[in-house]
Amino acid sequence: MAGLIGKKIGMTQVFQEDGVVERVTVIQAGPCHVTGLKKSDRDGYDAVQLSFDEVDEKRLSKPKAGHFKKTGTPTSRKLVEFRGTPEEFAPQAIEGEEAPEFDGELKIGDTLTVNQFAKGQTVKVAGVSKGKGFAGTVKRHNFSRGPVSHGSHNTRAPGSIGQSADPARVFKGIRGPGQMGNERITQLGLEVVDVLTDENVILVRGSVPGPKGGYVEVRNA
């Protein structure tokens, strides 16, 4: 298991050695600090809590700032838990010159960097998609429009959604108008085109959810 918190920088293209053009998304991934360890015998599940995007303490709430003070890690904006045992994260934590020393177990205060990902590896990226506000059924669910001739007034109306005397109600889950976007999406099967360890950047083929500057979670597939 390998995972990092990152920030979507934007999209660009890179040329491979054979001249092939790759359309890639640039993600600043890490460095992430280990701020918590969950264990199944104590907490009921195994997880590693990571922090990302260092920020001044005055920008945080007192409980959040106190958490970083207790763990002795830099104050950061983002906290995310990655399911998995500490042993699954530890082997990647020791690669590279800036990685912390490894004594057999991942500890609070260790730092994880992009060197745990490799070129050609398949990853999945999760993030919150762009919010598009209130949308109707045609835009939100690709409904067909109504008739536009003979004085029809329901060109983009969704139509009847209710039932007759039995069961005389609207079933749950009916697709209708509402907020579009602004939901968590996980993009699967993205290939790592390149890893720039000096800049803490990874390039993945294709697009990932969210706007520029949005937080994303990168996991190995």
C-alpha angles and dihedrals in degrees: 000000000000127000141163138177113236146169125239108238098179142267131294141148131254131195118231124216090261091053096256114144114227120200104214143175116230113223125184099214117187157283086207124185123217106240101166145014124207119200127195095227092054107025102023095247141046120247144142119223115214132188129208142180107040116231138173115278093239089066092064134072117257095251092051093045089049091054091057091045091053093050094042093232129131115275110257139180100229131055122182134171119220116200113236141080121286089242090063091057098040101076091060092046094070100054117105133028096274095051117109122256114273122221099172101285136062110245138196108270096036119130127229121200139181092273089089088073124069136201111271094023120134116234139172122226124204127194145136113277123231114280113238099183126229113349135179127237095266094058098030101044103014093247118175117252123246128249116300100195137075094036097301114172100189099075094142101012116128094228130223117340102170132093133237125252089306118079088354095198142086115260118237117256097037109157111241144141119308146108113340122208125350092111134121113267129180116206110207133202100027115159122221106236096183142349119216102195095179091058098035089238134136126192117213126188112248135008130311130205123272140036128292108289093024121135119251136180118227118202133170111254 
